[in-house]
Every structure is written in structure tokens, then in C-alpha cells.
Amino acid sequence: MVEINLAEFTAEFVALIPAQRILINQLLAKGVVLSYSLTDDRSKLWVVFVCKNKAELIKHLDSFPIINFIQYSIHPLMFHNSMELMMPAISLN
């Protein structure tokens, strides 16, 4: 899990948010990111990644459009449970 402290919301930072959301949606679709949570005061993000090693994780973080506006700390998890992981996908067939 990565804990991310966000910088002040300047115009330059805000302009990068759409690209950040697109990247996160792609990583969610690929199963690289399991969850992406923002505090209501918009000061911190928590992101749960699935990576083989720390180098792979850092590569993903470095690809964030907002990378120059954040500080992060990495917290390796033993496991991450969520309802999405426990419930099978519904088939409309």
C-alpha cells in the first residue's frame, strides 16, 4: 500500500488530475491497482498495488502524471481483503 501526501492544489496540479484519473482507471482495469482512496480534505491518497517487487511499484508511481506534486511512503501489506475480491463477477449471459 502506498500512502501519498498531496501538494497544494495549484492550477498546474489540478490540470494533471484528468490524466491521473485515466492512468488509475487503466491500472484498476489491469488489476495493478486494487483500490484508490482520497481523503475528504484532499490531502492524502491511499493506493493498494499488486506488484512483484518494489522496483515495479516505483516504476508505476513514477508514471503518475502528478508525481512531481506528491510525497509517498510504501507500506508492504501481508494481505488486502475487500468485497470486490470476494464476490464473483456477475455474468449477464
Secondary structure, DSSP 8 states (H G I E B T S, - for coil): -EEEEE----HHHHHHHHHHHHHHHHHHHHTSEEEEEE-TTSSEEEEEE--SSHHHHHHHHHT-TTGGGEEEEE---S----HHHHS------
